Amino acid sequence: MDLNAKIYVAGHRGMVGSAVVRRLQKAGYQNIVYRTSKELDLRSTEAVNSFFAEEKPDYVILAAAKVGGIMANNTFRADFLFENLQIQNNVIHASHEQAVKKLLFLGSSCIYPKMAPQPIKEEYLLTGPLEPTNEPYALAKIAGLKLCEAYRDQHGSNFISAMPTNLYGPGDNYDLNNSHVLPALLRKFHEAKENNTPEVEVWGTGTPRREFLHVDDLADACLHLMLHYNGRELVNVGTGEDLTIRELVELVRDIVGYTGNVRFNTDKPDGTPRKLLDVSKLAKAGWRYKTGLPEGVRTVYQESFQATPIS
Ligand code: GFB
């Protein structure tokens, strides 16, 4: 990928896409193209085809998706399945039509079976039933990575797929109904501290385990894969370390400095009990994460709540 190559980053305004753009710019890439969703509706086949015919990107990083936390996934089930299928079908097919040299498709660790052995190796895909709260999203992502494999098999396309673990970082979604757990906890504890609220509600039992990766590390891994990985098999991207939601709650509470009570609302879903990724494949390809969770959460808290408060 030479520094003048034209790289299309789909989803450049999202947390992942914006981190990818920052990482590419830092590496000196000069010719990054992107469109806002107003300028280009990725759910429209016609619009995507005209965009690709006009721009003819050399490389594509597909970071556009409809995403959200456990509640959003479980509530907007049709949207998560349908819109993600539309976006990825359009972008992957147009990349094939325009002979894109290489495409990176981004999935999620929720593609693996709910009861997969831990840590989860890439080969455990499709060996058991999915976690029901995010089955529609997971099915869309499985279809996406299989589409990449199929274009490779049928046409020799260099389309690769990476499966990141739970992500956090700048530009995260802090809407309490739709967000993931980490931004939700930051916001809940921050507001409770500001308002002297005696108790904060946390969802589920606190026993599920989750792994968290700073999005800048994911962006670094994406560049690494674009430069060094051309395999058919998907690649897990994570830290290889996890903690319970209860431990995460303690960590975030300490960083924010909230001293009130925490109540676990067990009427809310827990989701999958554990989804720790086996990251040895990526380690063999020469990549490791840099930002530890306490450091990452501290930075995000400072940047998102103390420098420019979330409104
Ligand atoms: O991050 P999260 O929404 O998604 O929830 P998943 C992780 C865990 O945190 C669950 C608990 O056990 C939640 O019950 N939790 C506790 C909370 N308090 C809260 C809270 O205030 N907000 C939220 N959101 N959770 C998503 C999938 O699963 O992860 C997607 O639905 C995707 O498909 C994404 O894979 C990475 O880790 O359960």
Residues whose N, C-alpha, C, O or C-beta is under 5 A from the ligand:
A	BS01	GFB	G68 G69 I70 N73 S108 C110 N134 Y137 N166 L176 S179 H180 V181 A184 E201 V202 W203 G204 P208 I245 P269 D270 G271 T272
